[in-house]
Structures are given as structure tokens and as C-alpha cells.
Amino acid sequence: MSVSKPTDAELEILHLLWQLGPSTVRTVNDRLNQHRDVGYTTSLKMMQIMHEKGIVTREEDGRTHLYTAAIAESDTQSVLLQQFVDNAFRGSASKLVLQALGNHEASAAELDEIKALIAQLEQNQPK
């Protein structure tokens, strides 16, 4: 399945569905309202649109609809990251990493994790 870039509002709902699992509009709306004021009908309309786009699935449980993320969190992150790298860093992953490391003080554990990833990537390179 091809993953398209969700809007910011859709991504906020997806984060909740990834965290909570199958959820009703009421549950999602209540969680959204912990951070900002969102009307129930706004959440309902957003989730209906997301269903039409294939971003979420919907199951009927009596009179209740349960919504589930139809796209994996990791797939969505990959699409968003690739688009960000393409747009902000002209496709250069190294520019992204150098910028991130230059603007953030990495802990020793984070640096060890980065070194391990680099070693793994070097091992997988064709010779």
C-alpha cells in the first residue's frame, strides 16, 4: 500500500490511534481536547475523511464505530522523513544528520547508538 502524507490534523489523530488502538470518535475527541479545544463534529468529520482516504479503517460495533489506523507508524514516518529530507536538505541525509547533531547536544548513549547504526550500514554496503 502506498502511504500518502497525512495532514497535521490527520497525523495527530493517527498518533492517538497508534497509541490507543481501535478507538471511537468520542475517545479520540476526548484525548484531542486534553491539548486543545476540538469539537466532536470536527473530529467526526476528520475521521470520516480519513476513512474515505484509506488512512483509517472503520468497524461497526452496534451503533458505535471503531476506527483503526490503516497505515503503519513506521511507514508514515519514512514517508514524512523522506519528504522532509528532499524538501529541506535537497535529498541529503548527511546534511540532515549534521544539522541535527549541530543543534542538539547528543548524550553518550545517543552517540553510541549513532555509531552502531553507522557500523551496521557500513557492513551492509556492497563491496
Backbone atoms as SQL, in Angstrom:
CREATE TABLE atoms (id INTEGER PRIMARY KEY, chain TEXT, resi INTEGER, resn TEXT, atom TEXT, x REAL, y REAL, z REAL);
INSERT INTO atoms VALUES
  (1, 'A', 1, 'MET', 'N', 0.833, -1.178, 0.000),
  (2, 'A', 1, 'MET', 'CA', 0.000, 0.000, 0.000),
  (3, 'A', 1, 'MET', 'C', 0.878, 1.241, 0.000),
  (4, 'A', 2, 'SER', 'N', 0.588, 2.193, -0.857),
  (5, 'A', 2, 'SER', 'CA', 1.318, 3.442, -0.920),
  (6, 'A', 2, 'SER', 'C', 0.852, 4.350, 0.215),
  (7, 'A', 3, 'VAL', 'N', 1.795, 4.890, 0.931),
  (8, 'A', 3, 'VAL', 'CA', 1.481, 5.758, 2.053),
  (9, 'A', 3, 'VAL', 'C', 1.564, 7.195, 1.576),
  (10, 'A', 4, 'SER', 'N', 0.470, 7.953, 1.763),
  (11, 'A', 4, 'SER', 'CA', 0.492, 9.356, 1.397),
  (12, 'A', 4, 'SER', 'C', 0.766, 10.181, 2.645),
  (13, 'A', 5, 'LYS', 'N', 1.132, 11.434, 2.441),
  (14, 'A', 5, 'LYS', 'CA', 1.458, 12.317, 3.556),
  (15, 'A', 5, 'LYS', 'C', 0.164, 12.793, 4.212),
  (16, 'A', 6, 'PRO', 'N', -0.044, 12.411, 5.480),
  (17, 'A', 6, 'PRO', 'CA', -1.237, 12.904, 6.177),
  (18, 'A', 6, 'PRO', 'C', -1.064, 14.374, 6.544),
  (19, 'A', 7, 'THR', 'N', -2.190, 15.085, 6.660),
  (20, 'A', 7, 'THR', 'CA', -2.148, 16.467, 7.117),
  (21, 'A', 7, 'THR', 'C', -1.740, 16.472, 8.589),
  (22, 'A', 8, 'ASP', 'N', -1.432, 17.643, 9.122),
  (23, 'A', 8, 'ASP', 'CA', -1.058, 17.740, 10.536),
  (24, 'A', 8, 'ASP', 'C', -2.190, 17.246, 11.438),
  (25, 'A', 9, 'ALA', 'N', -3.431, 17.618, 11.116),
  (26, 'A', 9, 'ALA', 'CA', -4.576, 17.187, 11.925),
  (27, 'A', 9, 'ALA', 'C', -4.761, 15.673, 11.836),
  (28, 'A', 10, 'GLU', 'N', -4.592, 15.108, 10.636),
  (29, 'A', 10, 'GLU', 'CA', -4.701, 13.658, 10.467),
  (30, 'A', 10, 'GLU', 'C', -3.595, 12.946, 11.236),
  (31, 'A', 11, 'LEU', 'N', -2.401, 13.502, 11.202),
  (32, 'A', 11, 'LEU', 'CA', -1.280, 12.898, 11.900),
  (33, 'A', 11, 'LEU', 'C', -1.519, 12.888, 13.409),
  (34, 'A', 12, 'GLU', 'N', -2.126, 13.935, 13.922),
  (35, 'A', 12, 'GLU', 'CA', -2.450, 13.997, 15.348),
  (36, 'A', 12, 'GLU', 'C', -3.420, 12.871, 15.726),
  (37, 'A', 13, 'ILE', 'N', -4.409, 12.626, 14.883),
  (38, 'A', 13, 'ILE', 'CA', -5.368, 11.538, 15.122),
  (39, 'A', 13, 'ILE', 'C', -4.678, 10.187, 14.974),
  (40, 'A', 14, 'LEU', 'N', -3.820, 10.048, 13.966),
  (41, 'A', 14, 'LEU', 'CA', -3.088, 8.796, 13.778),
  (42, 'A', 14, 'LEU', 'C', -2.230, 8.467, 14.990),
  (43, 'A', 15, 'HIS', 'N', -1.564, 9.470, 15.539),
  (44, 'A', 15, 'HIS', 'CA', -0.742, 9.232, 16.735),
  (45, 'A', 15, 'HIS', 'C', -1.588, 8.639, 17.853),
  (46, 'A', 16, 'LEU', 'N', -2.793, 9.160, 18.024),
  (47, 'A', 16, 'LEU', 'CA', -3.676, 8.635, 19.065),
  (48, 'A', 16, 'LEU', 'C', -4.100, 7.203, 18.754),
  (49, 'A', 17, 'LEU', 'N', -4.430, 6.930, 17.491),
  (50, 'A', 17, 'LEU', 'CA', -4.852, 5.572, 17.124),
  (51, 'A', 17, 'LEU', 'C', -3.700, 4.582, 17.247),
  (52, 'A', 18, 'TRP', 'N', -2.487, 5.006, 16.918),
  (53, 'A', 18, 'TRP', 'CA', -1.331, 4.118, 17.094),
  (54, 'A', 18, 'TRP', 'C', -1.110, 3.834, 18.574),
  (55, 'A', 19, 'GLN', 'N', -1.322, 4.837, 19.395),
  (56, 'A', 19, 'GLN', 'CA', -1.120, 4.690, 20.837),
  (57, 'A', 19, 'GLN', 'C', -2.248, 3.886, 21.492),
  (58, 'A', 20, 'LEU', 'N', -3.485, 4.188, 21.141),
  (59, 'A', 20, 'LEU', 'CA', -4.647, 3.603, 21.817),
  (60, 'A', 20, 'LEU', 'C', -5.160, 2.318, 21.177),
  (61, 'A', 21, 'GLY', 'N', -4.889, 2.125, 19.894),
  (62, 'A', 21, 'GLY', 'CA', -5.506, 1.023, 19.166),
  (63, 'A', 21, 'GLY', 'C', -6.902, 1.436, 18.716),
  (64, 'A', 22, 'PRO', 'N', -7.723, 0.483, 18.280),
  (65, 'A', 22, 'PRO', 'CA', -9.059, 0.812, 17.787),
  (66, 'A', 22, 'PRO', 'C', -9.821, 1.688, 18.790),
  (67, 'A', 23, 'SER', 'N', -10.376, 2.798, 18.281),
  (68, 'A', 23, 'SER', 'CA', -10.999, 3.775, 19.171),
  (69, 'A', 23, 'SER', 'C', -12.229, 4.395, 18.527),
  (70, 'A', 24, 'THR', 'N', -13.120, 4.855, 19.378),
  (71, 'A', 24, 'THR', 'CA', -14.303, 5.581, 18.907),
  (72, 'A', 24, 'THR', 'C', -13.928, 7.050, 18.676),
  (73, 'A', 25, 'VAL', 'N', -14.790, 7.746, 17.949),
  (74, 'A', 25, 'VAL', 'CA', -14.593, 9.174, 17.738),
  (75, 'A', 25, 'VAL', 'C', -14.581, 9.888, 19.091),
  (76, 'A', 26, 'ARG', 'N', -15.454, 9.481, 19.994),
  (77, 'A', 26, 'ARG', 'CA', -15.537, 10.110, 21.323),
  (78, 'A', 26, 'ARG', 'C', -14.205, 9.992, 22.062),
  (79, 'A', 27, 'THR', 'N', -13.604, 8.803, 22.032),
  (80, 'A', 27, 'THR', 'CA', -12.322, 8.592, 22.713),
  (81, 'A', 27, 'THR', 'C', -11.242, 9.488, 22.114),
  (82, 'A', 28, 'VAL', 'N', -11.175, 9.517, 20.784),
  (83, 'A', 28, 'VAL', 'CA', -10.178, 10.346, 20.106),
  (84, 'A', 28, 'VAL', 'C', -10.427, 11.822, 20.417),
  (85, 'A', 29, 'ASN', 'N', -11.677, 12.242, 20.336),
  (86, 'A', 29, 'ASN', 'CA', -12.024, 13.630, 20.608),
  (87, 'A', 29, 'ASN', 'C', -11.679, 14.029, 22.042),
  (88, 'A', 30, 'ASP', 'N', -11.964, 13.153, 22.991),
  (89, 'A', 30, 'ASP', 'CA', -11.624, 13.443, 24.392),
  (90, 'A', 30, 'ASP', 'C', -10.122, 13.627, 24.568),
  (91, 'A', 31, 'ARG', 'N', -9.334, 12.784, 23.895),
  (92, 'A', 31, 'ARG', 'CA', -7.869, 12.896, 24.005),
  (93, 'A', 31, 'ARG', 'C', -7.360, 14.166, 23.318),
  (94, 'A', 32, 'LEU', 'N', -7.945, 14.513, 22.172),
  (95, 'A', 32, 'LEU', 'CA', -7.550, 15.746, 21.495),
  (96, 'A', 32, 'LEU', 'C', -7.833, 16.956, 22.379),
  (97, 'A', 33, 'ASN', 'N', -8.935, 16.904, 23.103),
  (98, 'A', 33, 'ASN', 'CA', -9.334, 18.021, 23.951),
  (99, 'A', 33, 'ASN', 'C', -8.465, 18.173, 25.187),
  (100, 'A', 34, 'GLN', 'N', -7.588, 17.229, 25.448),
  (101, 'A', 34, 'GLN', 'CA', -6.638, 17.388, 26.548),
  (102, 'A', 34, 'GLN', 'C', -5.568, 18.430, 26.197),
  (103, 'A', 35, 'HIS', 'N', -5.406, 18.701, 24.886),
  (104, 'A', 35, 'HIS', 'CA', -4.367, 19.631, 24.429),
  (105, 'A', 35, 'HIS', 'C', -4.930, 20.916, 23.839),
  (106, 'A', 36, 'ARG', 'N', -6.103, 20.824, 23.246),
  (107, 'A', 36, 'ARG', 'CA', -6.727, 21.997, 22.635),
  (108, 'A', 36, 'ARG', 'C', -8.213, 21.718, 22.464),
  (109, 'A', 37, 'ASP', 'N', -8.983, 22.758, 22.220),
  (110, 'A', 37, 'ASP', 'CA', -10.429, 22.619, 22.112),
  (111, 'A', 37, 'ASP', 'C', -10.813, 22.180, 20.698),
  (112, 'A', 38, 'VAL', 'N', -11.350, 20.962, 20.599),
  (113, 'A', 38, 'VAL', 'CA', -11.783, 20.419, 19.312),
  (114, 'A', 38, 'VAL', 'C', -13.217, 19.933, 19.471),
  (115, 'A', 39, 'GLY', 'N', -14.090, 20.399, 18.609),
  (116, 'A', 39, 'GLY', 'CA', -15.483, 19.968, 18.670),
  (117, 'A', 39, 'GLY', 'C', -15.631, 18.525, 18.222),
  (118, 'A', 40, 'TYR', 'N', -16.622, 17.842, 18.796),
  (119, 'A', 40, 'TYR', 'CA', -16.871, 16.439, 18.442),
  (120, 'A', 40, 'TYR', 'C', -17.135, 16.296, 16.952),
  (121, 'A', 41, 'THR', 'N', -17.956, 17.203, 16.387),
  (122, 'A', 41, 'THR', 'CA', -18.295, 17.078, 14.964),
  (123, 'A', 41, 'THR', 'C', -17.067, 17.285, 14.077),
  (124, 'A', 42, 'THR', 'N', -16.123, 18.110, 14.545),
  (125, 'A', 42, 'THR', 'CA', -14.874, 18.302, 13.790),
  (126, 'A', 42, 'THR', 'C', -14.071, 16.998, 13.768),
  (127, 'A', 43, 'SER', 'N', -13.959, 16.357, 14.929),
  (128, 'A', 43, 'SER', 'CA', -13.244, 15.073, 14.992),
  (129, 'A', 43, 'SER', 'C', -13.941, 14.025, 14.134),
  (130, 'A', 44, 'LEU', 'N', -15.266, 13.971, 14.216),
  (131, 'A', 44, 'LEU', 'CA', -16.040, 13.012, 13.429),
  (132, 'A', 44, 'LEU', 'C', -15.792, 13.225, 11.940),
  (133, 'A', 45, 'LYS', 'N', -15.881, 14.472, 11.481),
  (134, 'A', 45, 'LYS', 'CA', -15.688, 14.771, 10.062),
  (135, 'A', 45, 'LYS', 'C', -14.271, 14.408, 9.620),
  (136, 'A', 46, 'MET', 'N', -13.273, 14.745, 10.448),
  (137, 'A', 46, 'MET', 'CA', -11.878, 14.413, 10.115),
  (138, 'A', 46, 'MET', 'C', -11.707, 12.905, 9.944),
  (139, 'A', 47, 'MET', 'N', -12.274, 12.152, 10.891),
  (140, 'A', 47, 'MET', 'CA', -12.107, 10.695, 10.846),
  (141, 'A', 47, 'MET', 'C', -12.881, 10.085, 9.684),
  (142, 'A', 48, 'GLN', 'N', -14.009, 10.675, 9.309),
  (143, 'A', 48, 'GLN', 'CA', -14.752, 10.208, 8.127),
  (144, 'A', 48, 'GLN', 'C', -13.930, 10.453, 6.855),
  (145, 'A', 49, 'ILE', 'N', -13.311, 11.631, 6.780),
  (146, 'A', 49, 'ILE', 'CA', -12.459, 11.951, 5.622),
  (147, 'A', 49, 'ILE', 'C', -11.264, 10.998, 5.575),
  (148, 'A', 50, 'MET', 'N', -10.657, 10.738, 6.737),
  (149, 'A', 50, 'MET', 'CA', -9.523, 9.816, 6.796),
  (150, 'A', 50, 'MET', 'C', -9.942, 8.417, 6.345),
  (151, 'A', 51, 'HIS', 'N', -11.168, 8.023, 6.683),
  (152, 'A', 51, 'HIS', 'CA', -11.687, 6.723, 6.240),
  (153, 'A', 51, 'HIS', 'C', -11.843, 6.700, 4.720),
  (154, 'A', 52, 'GLU', 'N', -12.381, 7.781, 4.161),
  (155, 'A', 52, 'GLU', 'CA', -12.545, 7.871, 2.701),
  (156, 'A', 52, 'GLU', 'C', -11.195, 7.813, 1.982),
  (157, 'A', 53, 'LYS', 'N', -10.157, 8.384, 2.594),
  (158, 'A', 53, 'LYS', 'CA', -8.811, 8.394, 2.012),
  (159, 'A', 53, 'LYS', 'C', -8.082, 7.069, 2.211),
  (160, 'A', 54, 'GLY', 'N', -8.629, 6.186, 3.066),
  (161, 'A', 54, 'GLY', 'CA', -7.978, 4.913, 3.330),
  (162, 'A', 54, 'GLY', 'C', -6.904, 4.992, 4.400),
  (163, 'A', 55, 'ILE', 'N', -6.861, 6.097, 5.145),
  (164, 'A', 55, 'ILE', 'CA', -5.867, 6.265, 6.197),
  (165, 'A', 55, 'ILE', 'C', -6.275, 5.497, 7.451),
  (166, 'A', 56, 'VAL', 'N', -7.577, 5.371, 7.666),
  (167, 'A', 56, 'VAL', 'CA', -8.099, 4.591, 8.793),
  (168, 'A', 56, 'VAL', 'C', -9.155, 3.622, 8.269),
  (169, 'A', 57, 'THR', 'N', -9.363, 2.559, 9.026),
  (170, 'A', 57, 'THR', 'CA', -10.468, 1.646, 8.735),
  (171, 'A', 57, 'THR', 'C', -11.542, 1.881, 9.791),
  (172, 'A', 58, 'ARG', 'N', -12.757, 1.463, 9.474),
  (173, 'A', 58, 'ARG', 'CA', -13.863, 1.672, 10.398),
  (174, 'A', 58, 'ARG', 'C', -14.669, 0.388, 10.500),
  (175, 'A', 59, 'GLU', 'N', -14.893, -0.046, 11.734),
  (176, 'A', 59, 'GLU', 'CA', -15.705, -1.231, 12.009),
  (177, 'A', 59, 'GLU', 'C', -16.913, -0.817, 12.814),
  (178, 'A', 60, 'GLU', 'N', -18.065, -1.373, 12.454),
  (179, 'A', 60, 'GLU', 'CA', -19.262, -1.087, 13.232),
  (180, 'A', 60, 'GLU', 'C', -19.383, -2.095, 14.356),
  (181, 'A', 61, 'ASP', 'N', -19.596, -1.580, 15.545),
  (182, 'A', 61, 'ASP', 'CA', -19.834, -2.403, 16.722),
  (183, 'A', 61, 'ASP', 'C', -21.156, -1.919, 17.319),
  (184, 'A', 62, 'GLY', 'N', -22.245, -2.467, 16.795),
  (185, 'A', 62, 'GLY', 'CA', -23.565, -1.965, 17.179),
  (186, 'A', 62, 'GLY', 'C', -23.732, -0.583, 16.570),
  (187, 'A', 63, 'ARG', 'N', -24.049, 0.385, 17.418),
  (188, 'A', 63, 'ARG', 'CA', -24.200, 1.767, 16.942),
  (189, 'A', 63, 'ARG', 'C', -22.885, 2.531, 16.975),
  (190, 'A', 64, 'THR', 'N', -21.860, 1.899, 17.482),
  (191, 'A', 64, 'THR', 'CA', -20.561, 2.543, 17.632),
  (192, 'A', 64, 'THR', 'C', -19.649, 2.173, 16.462),
  (193, 'A', 65, 'HIS', 'N', -18.855, 3.134, 16.033),
  (194, 'A', 65, 'HIS', 'CA', -17.836, 2.887, 15.016),
  (195, 'A', 65, 'HIS', 'C', -16.471, 2.895, 15.685),
  (196, 'A', 66, 'LEU', 'N', -15.692, 1.858, 15.407),
  (197, 'A', 66, 'LEU', 'CA', -14.321, 1.798, 15.907),
  (198, 'A', 66, 'LEU', 'C', -13.377, 2.089, 14.738),
  (199, 'A', 67, 'TYR', 'N', -12.518, 3.062, 14.938),
  (200, 'A', 67, 'TYR', 'CA', -11.548, 3.450, 13.917),
  (201, 'A', 67, 'TYR', 'C', -10.173, 2.909, 14.280),
  (202, 'A', 68, 'THR', 'N', -9.460, 2.434, 13.260),
  (203, 'A', 68, 'THR', 'CA', -8.123, 1.887, 13.426),
  (204, 'A', 68, 'THR', 'C', -7.219, 2.487, 12.352),
  (205, 'A', 69, 'ALA', 'N', -5.983, 2.801, 12.708),
  (206, 'A', 69, 'ALA', 'CA', -5.027, 3.295, 11.719),
  (207, 'A', 69, 'ALA', 'C', -4.810, 2.216, 10.663),
  (208, 'A', 70, 'ALA', 'N', -4.934, 2.600, 9.398),
  (209, 'A', 70, 'ALA', 'CA', -4.742, 1.650, 8.297),
  (210, 'A', 70, 'ALA', 'C', -3.320, 1.694, 7.766),
  (211, 'A', 71, 'ILE', 'N', -2.550, 2.643, 8.233),
  (212, 'A', 71, 'ILE', 'CA', -1.159, 2.778, 7.809),
  (213, 'A', 71, 'ILE', 'C', -0.259, 2.665, 9.035),
  (214, 'A', 72, 'ALA', 'N', 0.841, 1.995, 8.849),
  (215, 'A', 72, 'ALA', 'CA', 1.770, 1.763, 9.961),
  (216, 'A', 72, 'ALA', 'C', 2.513, 3.046, 10.316),
  (217, 'A', 73, 'GLU', 'N', 2.789, 3.186, 11.599),
  (218, 'A', 73, 'GLU', 'CA', 3.509, 4.366, 12.075),
  (219, 'A', 73, 'GLU', 'C', 4.872, 4.471, 11.399),
  (220, 'A', 74, 'SER', 'N', 5.589, 3.357, 11.288),
  (221, 'A', 74, 'SER', 'CA', 6.934, 3.390, 10.688),
  (222, 'A', 74, 'SER', 'C', 6.879, 3.772, 9.207),
  (223, 'A', 75, 'ASP', 'N', 5.862, 3.304, 8.475),
  (224, 'A', 75, 'ASP', 'CA', 5.718, 3.673, 7.057),
  (225, 'A', 75, 'ASP', 'C', 5.453, 5.171, 6.917),
  (226, 'A', 76, 'THR', 'N', 4.603, 5.683, 7.789),
  (227, 'A', 76, 'THR', 'CA', 4.276, 7.112, 7.759),
  (228, 'A', 76, 'THR', 'C', 5.505, 7.938, 8.092),
  (229, 'A', 77, 'GLN', 'N', 6.249, 7.519, 9.106),
  (230, 'A', 77, 'GLN', 'CA', 7.468, 8.240, 9.477),
  (231, 'A', 77, 'GLN', 'C', 8.469, 8.245, 8.326),
  (232, 'A', 78, 'SER', 'N', 8.595, 7.132, 7.631),
  (233, 'A', 78, 'SER', 'CA', 9.527, 7.047, 6.498),
  (234, 'A', 78, 'SER', 'C', 9.145, 8.023, 5.390),
  (235, 'A', 79, 'VAL', 'N', 7.845, 8.076, 5.073),
  (236, 'A', 79, 'VAL', 'CA', 7.364, 8.985, 4.022),
  (237, 'A', 79, 'VAL', 'C', 7.604, 10.436, 4.428),
  (238, 'A', 80, 'LEU', 'N', 7.240, 10.771, 5.679),
  (239, 'A', 80, 'LEU', 'CA', 7.405, 12.148, 6.152),
  (240, 'A', 80, 'LEU', 'C', 8.884, 12.539, 6.206),
  (241, 'A', 81, 'LEU', 'N', 9.729, 11.624, 6.664),
  (242, 'A', 81, 'LEU', 'CA', 11.154, 11.912, 6.751),
  (243, 'A', 81, 'LEU', 'C', 11.753, 12.100, 5.357),
  (244, 'A', 82, 'GLN', 'N', 11.408, 11.222, 4.422),
  (245, 'A', 82, 'GLN', 'CA', 11.958, 11.342, 3.072),
  (246, 'A', 82, 'GLN', 'C', 11.520, 12.655, 2.434),
  (247, 'A', 83, 'GLN', 'N', 10.268, 13.016, 2.637),
  (248, 'A', 83, 'GLN', 'CA', 9.770, 14.277, 2.083),
  (249, 'A', 83, 'GLN', 'C', 10.495, 15.468, 2.717),
  (250, 'A', 84, 'PHE', 'N', 10.725, 15.392, 4.037),
  (251, 'A', 84, 'PHE', 'CA', 11.438, 16.452, 4.738),
  (252, 'A', 84, 'PHE', 'C', 12.874, 16.565, 4.232),
  (253, 'A', 85, 'VAL', 'N', 13.553, 15.438, 4.105),
  (254, 'A', 85, 'VAL', 'CA', 14.940, 15.442, 3.612),
  (255, 'A', 85, 'VAL', 'C', 14.989, 16.006, 2.192),
  (256, 'A', 86, 'ASP', 'N', 14.055, 15.579, 1.353),
  (257, 'A', 86, 'ASP', 'CA', 14.019, 16.076, -0.028),
  (258, 'A', 86, 'ASP', 'C', 13.793, 17.588, -0.072),
  (259, 'A', 87, 'ASN', 'N', 12.829, 18.065, 0.729),
  (260, 'A', 87, 'ASN', 'CA', 12.448, 19.481, 0.678),
  (261, 'A', 87, 'ASN', 'C', 13.429, 20.390, 1.416),
  (262, 'A', 88, 'ALA', 'N', 13.846, 20.012, 2.601),
  (263, 'A', 88, 'ALA', 'CA', 14.656, 20.898, 3.431),
  (264, 'A', 88, 'ALA', 'C', 16.165, 20.735, 3.198),
  (265, 'A', 89, 'PHE', 'N', 16.591, 19.541, 2.780),
  (266, 'A', 89, 'PHE', 'CA', 18.023, 19.270, 2.661),
  (267, 'A', 89, 'PHE', 'C', 18.416, 18.798, 1.269),
  (268, 'A', 90, 'ARG', 'N', 17.567, 19.088, 0.284),
  (269, 'A', 90, 'ARG', 'CA', 17.803, 18.724, -1.112),
  (270, 'A', 90, 'ARG', 'C', 18.219, 17.272, -1.272),
  (271, 'A', 91, 'GLY', 'N', 17.585, 16.403, -0.467),
  (272, 'A', 91, 'GLY', 'CA', 17.814, 14.972, -0.594),
  (273, 'A', 91, 'GLY', 'C', 19.030, 14.440, 0.138),
  (274, 'A', 92, 'SER', 'N', 19.742, 15.293, 0.872),
  (275, 'A', 92, 'SER', 'CA', 20.969, 14.866, 1.536),
  (276, 'A', 92, 'SER', 'C', 20.704, 14.456, 2.985),
  (277, 'A', 93, 'ALA', 'N', 20.762, 13.164, 3.242),
  (278, 'A', 93, 'ALA', 'CA', 20.585, 12.664, 4.608),
  (279, 'A', 93, 'ALA', 'C', 21.730, 13.116, 5.499),
  (280, 'A', 94, 'SER', 'N', 22.932, 13.214, 4.943),
  (281, 'A', 94, 'SER', 'CA', 24.081, 13.632, 5.767),
  (282, 'A', 94, 'SER', 'C', 23.909, 15.079, 6.233),
  (283, 'A', 95, 'LYS', 'N', 23.376, 15.954, 5.379),
  (284, 'A', 95, 'LYS', 'CA', 23.124, 17.341, 5.804),
  (285, 'A', 95, 'LYS', 'C', 22.110, 17.378, 6.944),
  (286, 'A', 96, 'LEU', 'N', 21.107, 16.528, 6.876),
  (287, 'A', 96, 'LEU', 'CA', 20.101, 16.445, 7.944),
  (288, 'A', 96, 'LEU', 'C', 20.760, 16.028, 9.254),
  (289, 'A', 97, 'VAL', 'N', 21.563, 14.970, 9.208),
  (290, 'A', 97, 'VAL', 'CA', 22.211, 14.453, 10.418),
  (291, 'A', 97, 'VAL', 'C', 23.183, 15.487, 10.992),
  (292, 'A', 98, 'LEU', 'N', 23.978, 16.101, 10.140),
  (293, 'A', 98, 'LEU', 'CA', 24.931, 17.107, 10.615),
  (294, 'A', 98, 'LEU', 'C', 24.206, 18.298, 11.243),
  (295, 'A', 99, 'GLN', 'N', 23.114, 18.724, 10.637),
  (296, 'A', 99, 'GLN', 'CA', 22.322, 19.827, 11.183),
  (297, 'A', 99, 'GLN', 'C', 21.728, 19.436, 12.531),
  (298, 'A', 100, 'ALA', 'N', 21.167, 18.228, 12.615),
  (299, 'A', 100, 'ALA', 'CA', 20.549, 17.769, 13.865),
  (300, 'A', 100, 'ALA', 'C', 21.584, 17.656, 14.976),
  (301, 'A', 101, 'LEU', 'N', 22.729, 17.091, 14.674),
  (302, 'A', 101, 'LEU', 'CA', 23.773, 16.938, 15.692),
  (303, 'A', 101, 'LEU', 'C', 24.385, 18.279, 16.080),
  (304, 'A', 102, 'GLY', 'N', 24.432, 19.214, 15.132),
  (305, 'A', 102, 'GLY', 'CA', 24.974, 20.534, 15.430),
  (306, 'A', 102, 'GLY', 'C', 24.047, 21.372, 16.301),
  (307, 'A', 103, 'ASN', 'N', 22.756, 21.095, 16.241),
  (308, 'A', 103, 'ASN', 'CA', 21.773, 21.878, 17.001),
  (309, 'A', 103, 'ASN', 'C', 21.316, 21.189, 18.274),
  (310, 'A', 104, 'HIS', 'N', 21.830, 20.004, 18.554),
  (311, 'A', 104, 'HIS', 'CA', 21.357, 19.218, 19.691),
  (312, 'A', 104, 'HIS', 'C', 22.559, 18.563, 20.351),
  (313, 'A', 105, 'GLU', 'N', 22.649, 18.700, 21.655),
  (314, 'A', 105, 'GLU', 'CA', 23.748, 18.046, 22.366),
  (315, 'A', 105, 'GLU', 'C', 23.375, 16.587, 22.600),
  (316, 'A', 106, 'ALA', 'N', 24.001, 15.715, 21.845),
  (317, 'A', 106, 'ALA', 'CA', 23.694, 14.286, 21.938),
  (318, 'A', 106, 'ALA', 'C', 24.356, 13.698, 23.184),
  (319, 'A', 107, 'SER', 'N', 23.616, 12.811, 23.832),
  (320, 'A', 107, 'SER', 'CA', 24.165, 12.122, 25.005),
  (321, 'A', 107, 'SER', 'C', 25.145, 11.048, 24.529),
  (322, 'A', 108, 'ALA', 'N', 25.923, 10.533, 25.467),
  (323, 'A', 108, 'ALA', 'CA', 26.864, 9.455, 25.136),
  (324, 'A', 108, 'ALA', 'C', 26.109, 8.249, 24.588),
  (325, 'A', 109, 'ALA', 'N', 24.945, 7.943, 25.173),
  (326, 'A', 109, 'ALA', 'CA', 24.142, 6.801, 24.714),
  (327, 'A', 109, 'ALA', 'C', 23.646, 7.026, 23.292),
  (328, 'A', 110, 'GLU', 'N', 23.215, 8.274, 22.985),
  (329, 'A', 110, 'GLU', 'CA', 22.752, 8.577, 21.624),
  (330, 'A', 110, 'GLU', 'C', 23.905, 8.461, 20.631),
  (331, 'A', 111, 'LEU', 'N', 25.078, 8.953, 21.011),
  (332, 'A', 111, 'LEU', 'CA', 26.234, 8.849, 20.120),
  (333, 'A', 111, 'LEU', 'C', 26.622, 7.396, 19.878),
  (334, 'A', 112, 'ASP', 'N', 26.561, 6.573, 20.929),
  (335, 'A', 112, 'ASP', 'CA', 26.840, 5.136, 20.773),
  (336, 'A', 112, 'ASP', 'C', 25.836, 4.495, 19.812),
  (337, 'A', 113, 'GLU', 'N', 24.568, 4.885, 19.934),
  (338, 'A', 113, 'GLU', 'CA', 23.521, 4.350, 19.056),
  (339, 'A', 113, 'GLU', 'C', 23.787, 4.756, 17.600),
  (340, 'A', 114, 'ILE', 'N', 24.206, 6.003, 17.406),
  (341, 'A', 114, 'ILE', 'CA', 24.504, 6.504, 16.060),
  (342, 'A', 114, 'ILE', 'C', 25.705, 5.754, 15.482),
  (343, 'A', 115, 'LYS', 'N', 26.732, 5.551, 16.300),
  (344, 'A', 115, 'LYS', 'CA', 27.927, 4.815, 15.845),
  (345, 'A', 115, 'LYS', 'C', 27.568, 3.380, 15.459),
  (346, 'A', 116, 'ALA', 'N', 26.720, 2.749, 16.249),
  (347, 'A', 116, 'ALA', 'CA', 26.303, 1.371, 15.952),
  (348, 'A', 116, 'ALA', 'C', 25.527, 1.325, 14.642),
  (349, 'A', 117, 'LEU', 'N', 24.675, 2.319, 14.410),
  (350, 'A', 117, 'LEU', 'CA', 23.905, 2.364, 13.163),
  (351, 'A', 117, 'LEU', 'C', 24.836, 2.557, 11.973),
  (352, 'A', 118, 'ILE', 'N', 25.816, 3.442, 12.117),
  (353, 'A', 118, 'ILE', 'CA', 26.780, 3.668, 11.033),
  (354, 'A', 118, 'ILE', 'C', 27.553, 2.384, 10.738),
  (355, 'A', 119, 'ALA', 'N', 28.006, 1.697, 11.782),
  (356, 'A', 119, 'ALA', 'CA', 28.735, 0.434, 11.593),
  (357, 'A', 119, 'ALA', 'C', 27.865, -0.590, 10.871),
  (358, 'A', 120, 'GLN', 'N', 26.593, -0.662, 11.257),
  (359, 'A', 120, 'GLN', 'CA', 25.672, -1.608, 10.606),
  (360, 'A', 120, 'GLN', 'C', 25.468, -1.238, 9.139),
  (361, 'A', 121, 'LEU', 'N', 25.322, 0.040, 8.859),
  (362, 'A', 121, 'LEU', 'CA', 25.142, 0.487, 7.469),
  (363, 'A', 121, 'LEU', 'C', 26.380, 0.197, 6.629),
  (364, 'A', 122, 'GLU', 'N', 27.581, 0.391, 7.223),
  (365, 'A', 122, 'GLU', 'CA', 28.818, 0.100, 6.505),
  (366, 'A', 122, 'GLU', 'C', 28.959, -1.380, 6.209),
  (367, 'A', 123, 'GLN', 'N', 28.524, -2.236, 7.136),
  (368, 'A', 123, 'GLN', 'CA', 28.588, -3.682, 6.922),
  (369, 'A', 123, 'GLN', 'C', 27.688, -4.122, 5.777),
  (370, 'A', 124, 'ASN', 'N', 26.564, -3.444, 5.612),
  (371, 'A', 124, 'ASN', 'CA', 25.577, -3.839, 4.598),
  (372, 'A', 124, 'ASN', 'C', 25.867, -3.238, 3.235),
  (373, 'A', 125, 'GLN', 'N', 26.912, -2.419, 3.129),
  (374, 'A', 125, 'GLN', 'CA', 27.257, -1.800, 1.833),
  (375, 'A', 125, 'GLN', 'C', 27.866, -2.849, 0.921),
  (376, 'A', 126, 'PRO', 'N', 27.454, -2.857, -0.349),
  (377, 'A', 126, 'PRO', 'CA', 28.093, -3.780, -1.304),
  (378, 'A', 126, 'PRO', 'C', 29.543, -3.358, -1.515),
  (379, 'A', 127, 'LYS', 'N', 30.393, -4.347, -1.684),
  (380, 'A', 127, 'LYS', 'CA', 31.842, -4.063, -1.834),
  (381, 'A', 127, 'LYS', 'C', 32.210, -3.925, -3.268);
